[in-house]
Structure formats: C-alpha cells, structure tokens
Amino acid sequence: MSYPGYGGHGGYGAPMPGAPTHGMQMVAGPGGYQAYGAYPGSFSGAPVNDPMWSYFTAVAGQDGEIDCEELQRCLTQTGISGSYSPFSIETCRIMIAMLDRDMTSKMGFNEFKELFGALNLWKQNFMMFDQDRSGTVEPHEMSQAVLSMGYRISAQTLNGILKRYSKNGRIFFDDYVACCVKLRALTETFKRRDNMQQGVVNFPYDDFIMCTMAI
C-alpha cells in the first residue's frame, strides 16, 4: 500500500542510495550493500588494506574524524567527482550532517565509507541523465532522477526543489548531490517519526526547526 508522499514498499519508496539497514551501517559493495565493521572515529584495529583508509587518514585528526573542509579535500583526492567540479564546502557540510548521528559535526571512517557508497550510486544515477557529460542535467531529467530513487512527491513540491537547486535552468552535479543528501536525510527523519507509515506526523515546533535547520 502506498501513502501520500511516499509510494512503494511500506509507503516510503525504494531504498535510498547509501541508506543503511536499521541498526547497522552499510556501504556499497559488489552486488549491493554489505555490512562494514565499525570504526567510529578510532584508528585502532582500522582496515589498513582498505584503499579508502589512506585517503581518510591523510586528512583526519588525532580523534579519527574529519570536518567539512577535511571531507572536501578527502573527496577531491579520491576523484569521486570524476570530470565534474569538486564538491563545495556547503555540500560537504550537509553530507556530514546527514550521517552525524553523534552530533559532533564531524565524520568517522565508518560514516565516510557509508557516504562514499551513497555518492557512487548518486553519481551513477546522475550520469544516466547527463549523457553529453556537460556536468549538468535539465529540470525534467532531475525530476526523473528523483522519481527513480523511489521518492513519491507532488508536482508542486518537485517544482520547488527544482527551483531551489537549478542555476540558469540547469542542475549541476554538486547541487544534485546536495539535493539527494537533503532528500535522504529529511525523509529518514520523517520516517523515524511516522510509526504508522501513513505519511503524516506531528512535529513540535522546536523539533521541526532542529530537524530542518541541522541539515
């Protein structure tokens, strides 16, 4: 059964790129999502043979975590953006906010792996529509991309999203990723409160402000 604003299984659409299963952090791997060991901000017992580890430790502090500026450098070094422009500081900031479960405004290695898996899938989705490799997609292509990720939102809401993230009638890769991050983070926040999966929740004012302004 589908509920207003969602659709698909359980009223929430298809699993979002990079989304972990309940209670366990996951990362993209061959054939889908696989469980990854927990290394939440500690270098002890870390996977030194993991190719992502060298990128992470090159910028991480003694606490084993990275902030938004360090994340920006780390992602640039990995080449995840490919031929597209590197991610902006603001996009890196909301990436951290999306996975900042301990509210430190920083990201540990496990969170970084989860983010990298999501970015890879978002990039693949973007490239499906950016066939001329211009680094941008048109609004109608962005609409298709959002729907293909399992979100079921009204035309009015979708139009508002397109206006927010388009520049001169085009959506750049950095803005596309920022949009994906916010959609995932806000949907997960809403879903945690929608116990009956009816697409309707009651938000105290302070809770609403915290959920929306923190992303």
For each residue, the residues with C-beta under 8 A, 3 or more apart:
1: 11
2: 6 7 8 11 152
3: 6 7 11 197 198 199
4: 199 200
5: 152 153 154 199
6: 2 3 10 11 12 13 151 152 197 199
7: 2 3 11 12 13 150 151 152
8: 2 11 12 13 14 150 152
9: 12 13 14
10: 6 197
11: 1 2 3 6 7 8 194 197 198 199
12: 6 7 8 9 150 187 191 197
13: 6 7 8 9 16 149 150 151 152
14: 8 9 149 150
15: 19 150
16: 13 19 118 149 150 183 184 187 188
17: 117 118 121 122 125 149 180 184
18: 28 114 115 117 118 119 121 122 184
19: 15 16 26 118 184 188
20: 24 25 26 33 114
21: 24 26 33
22:
23:
24: 20 21 35
25: 20 35 36 38 110 111 113 114
26: 19 20 21 33 34 35 36 114 117
27: 33 34 36 113 114 116 117
28: 18 32 33 116 117 118 120 121
29: 32 33 34 117
30:
31: 34
32: 28 29
33: 20 21 26 27 28 29 117
34: 26 27 29 31
35: 24 25 26
36: 25 26 27 110 113 114
37: 47 110
38: 25 110
39: 42 45 46 47 64 108 109 110
40: 102 108 109 110 111
41: 63 64 65 106 108 109
42: 39 45 46 64 108
43: 46 57 64
44:
45: 39 42
46: 39 42 43 53 57 109
47: 37 39 50 53
48: 53
49: 53
50: 47 53
51: 54 55
52: 55 56 78 109 112 113 116
53: 46 47 48 49 50 56 57 109
54: 51 57 58
55: 51 52 58 59 74 77 78
56: 52 53 59 60 66 74 109 112
57: 43 46 53 54 60
58: 54 55 74 77
59: 55 56 66 70 71 73 74 77
60: 56 57 63 64 65 66 70 109
61: 64 65 66 70
62:
63: 41 60 106
64: 39 41 42 43 60 61 108 109
65: 41 60 61 104 106 107 108
66: 56 59 60 61 70 71 74 106 107 112
67: 70 71 96 105 106 107
68: 71 72 89 92 93 95 96 105
69: 72 73 89 92
70: 59 60 61 66 67 73 74
71: 59 66 67 68 74 75 92 95 96 107 112
72: 68 69 75 76 86 87 88 89 92
73: 59 69 70 76 77
74: 55 56 58 59 66 70 71 77 78 112
75: 71 72 78 80 81 86 87 92 119
76: 72 73 79 81 86 87
77: 55 58 59 73 74
78: 52 55 74 75 116
79: 76 82
80: 75 116 119 120 123
81: 75 76 84 85 86 87 123 173
82: 79 123
83: 133 135
84: 81 135 172 173 174
85: 81 135 172 173 174
86: 72 75 76 81 174
87: 72 75 76 81 91 92 95 174 177
88: 72 91 92 174 178
89: 68 69 72 92 93
90: 93 94 178
91: 87 88 94 95 174 175 177 178 181
92: 68 69 71 72 75 87 88 89 95 96
93: 68 89 90 96 97
94: 90 91 97 98 178 181 182 185 215
95: 68 71 87 91 92 98 99 107 115 177 181
96: 67 68 71 92 93 99 100 105 106 107 111
97: 93 94 100 105 185 214 215
98: 94 95 115 181 184 185 215
99: 95 96 107 111 114 115
100: 96 97 103 104 105 106 107 111
101: 111
102: 40
103: 100
104: 65 100
105: 67 68 96 97 100
106: 41 63 65 66 67 96 100
107: 65 66 67 71 95 96 99 100 111 112 115
108: 39 40 41 42 64 65 111 112
109: 39 40 41 46 52 53 56 60 64 112 113
110: 25 36 37 38 39 40 113 114
111: 25 40 96 99 100 101 107 108 114 115
112: 52 56 66 71 74 107 108 109 115 116
113: 25 27 36 52 109 110 116 117
114: 18 20 25 26 27 36 99 110 111 117 118
115: 18 95 98 99 107 111 112 118 119
116: 27 28 52 78 80 112 113 119 120
117: 17 18 26 27 28 29 33 113 114 120 121
118: 16 17 18 19 28 114 115 121 122 180 184
119: 18 75 80 115 116 122 123 177
120: 28 80 116 117 123 124
121: 17 18 28 117 118 124 125
122: 17 18 118 119 125 126 176 177 180
123: 80 81 82 119 120 126 127 173
124: 120 121 127 128
125: 17 121 122 128 129 145 148 149
126: 122 123 129 130 137 145 173 176 177
127: 123 124 130 133
128: 124 125 131 145
129: 125 126 137 141 142 144 145
130: 126 127 133 134 135 136 137 141 173
131: 128
132:
133: 83 127 130
134: 130
135: 83 84 85 130 172 173
136: 130 170 171 172 173
137: 126 129 130 141 142 145 170 171 176
138: 141 142 169 170 171
139: 142 143 162 166 169 171
140: 143 144
141: 129 130 137 138 144 145 171
142: 129 137 138 139 145 146 161 162 165 166 171 176 179
143: 139 140 146 147 158 162
144: 129 140 141 147 148
145: 125 126 128 129 137 141 142 148 149 176
146: 142 143 149 151 153 158 161 179 183
147: 143 144 150 151 152
148: 125 144 145
149: 13 14 16 17 125 145 146 180 183
150: 7 8 12 13 14 15 16 147
151: 6 7 13 146 147 183 187
152: 2 5 6 7 8 13 147
153: 5 146 157 158 161
154: 5 157 158
155: 158 159
156: 159 160
157: 153 154 160 161
158: 143 146 153 154 155 161 162
159: 155 156 162 163
160: 156 157 163 164
161: 142 146 153 157 158 164 165 179 183
162: 139 142 143 158 159 165 166 171
163: 159 160 166
164: 160 161 179
165: 142 161 162 171 175 176 178 179
166: 139 142 162 163 169 170 171 175
167: 170 171 172 175
168:
169: 138 139 166
170: 136 137 138 166 167
171: 136 137 138 139 141 142 162 165 166 167 175 176 179
172: 84 85 135 136 167 175 176
173: 81 84 85 123 126 130 135 136 176 177
174: 84 85 86 87 88 91 177 178
175: 91 165 166 167 171 172 178 179
176: 122 126 137 142 145 165 171 172 173 179 180
177: 87 91 95 119 122 126 173 174 180 181
178: 88 90 91 94 165 174 175 181 182
179: 142 146 161 164 165 171 175 176 182 183
180: 17 118 122 149 176 177 183 184
181: 91 94 95 98 177 178 184 185 215
182: 94 178 179 185 186 215
183: 16 146 149 151 161 179 180 186 187
184: 16 17 18 19 98 118 180 181 187 188
185: 94 97 98 181 182 188 189 215
186: 182 183 189 190 211 212 215
187: 12 16 151 183 184 190 191
188: 16 19 184 185 191 192
189: 185 186 192 193 211
190: 186 187 193 194 201
191: 12 187 188 194 197
192: 188 189
193: 189 190 201 203
194: 11 190 191 197 198 199 200 201
195:
196:
197: 3 6 10 11 12 191 194
198: 3 11 194
199: 3 4 5 6 11 194
200: 4 194
201: 190 193 194
202:
203: 193 207 208 211
204: 207 208
205: 208 209
206: 209 210
207: 203 204 210 211
208: 203 204 205 211 212
209: 205 206 212 213
210: 206 207 213 214
211: 186 189 203 207 208 214 215
212: 186 208 209 215
213: 209 210
214: 97 210 211
215: 94 97 98 181 182 185 186 211 212
